[in-house]
């Protein structure tokens, strides 16, 4: 089972929603939990859970959703499918632990975490309220149309100066998602590298507010 760092709800009330944050390659659960206070006004009754990816990073520091030494498409697909199993198990257990309806959750990921949520979210039998993918890519795009099980809306945010995951990967993801009938909103940020800026945080807050309104 994945471990998580929690924050909220800002309202101090019993959680009414769950927002799960999935970090990038070589980071850990603490990398994204600082987004929670920034999004708290949008979803004051949400519990934020920033999860640790299942595997230790090859460097010995941080975590990874799957190894990336071999980036052939079939290897990447195998990696993300395994990661999806871990994330699905966490989601089901966390929703049950909190006593929340199966519908009351959203997914957010950065980089490899974004790849994980873009793969996992559309394939869940009960749709997330939203899928927020920052600086990511769509793994196994050819399988999406046949395997998609819900109509969860997707927000894609990517820096146009990203030197680690090229912005073209998000543009390709957008095209495949739209072709499959997925509602997609995008923000491509000029001069932004591999990171999240204030405009992306604002878009994320708006997406969460809409999702749970």
C-alpha angles and dihedrals in degrees: 000000000000118000120227143194113223135210130180158306091224089206090061086228128123108288115266096178138027124219113190119201121202118198130215134256113305095007129099142215093288091060096077105024090092087070089069097076089047091055097037095097090056094050108017093168095051126109111216117214117189107194133209112235112245100251136056112246114253090244091062090244124096129347140282135206090218136343116273101195088108110043099179108138094245092051092048090049091052090050096050093045090056090046090051089057091057093046094047091051091050093048094050093047095045094049089049092047091052093044091236126152113258089248098058103089142087132198129222129178140174124212107321087009089055089052088052096051093043089056098039103039101060091046097055115108091226111048123237113236088241142351115216114194119186121188093343144123140225111254118207094008092175091066098051100087094052097041103039111116104177146028100240112161117244130213115199119194123177138162114239091217094053108143096183104047107020115232088236088074090064092044089054090048091051091053094049093046093049091048089053091053097254115150105242133186120186141195120187110188120211117230093005118131128197098323148071122269134189093272091055092047090052092049090049091052091050092049092051093046091053093044095056100033 
